[in-house]
């Protein structure tokens, strides 16, 4: 009878290992997808950060060109010196 229990134990162990390997493969796929998404978001962040720096530089240049005047968005959507 002990031999029957040992065989059952080995089969259960093999089934557990197979299940864990399947879960691991699924998790690896999720990790790879998330890593790709993180890389995409980092590229977007770099672009947005550069764009914000550019707009800040433009606002500073406008402020230096027209001291004491207000800088804002004009009717056509561009930044400019307000009246």
Phi, psi and omega in degrees: 000325179299324179295323177295321178294321180295319178297317178297317180299317179296319179295319178295319179298316179296320179294320178297317179298317179299315179299315180296322177295321178295316178297317179299317179298319178296316180295322178298319178297316179297316180299317179296319178295317180293323178296320178295319179295319178299316179298319178297316180293324177295321176296316179298318180296317178299316178298312183296321179296318177297319179296318179296319177299317180298315180294323177295318178298319179297317180296319178296319179296319178296318181296322178290326182286336182224071183301138178082353180261159181274141176254136180197188179267125180272176188304325182275006175094357178273158174279144180193178177275127181275152180293000000 
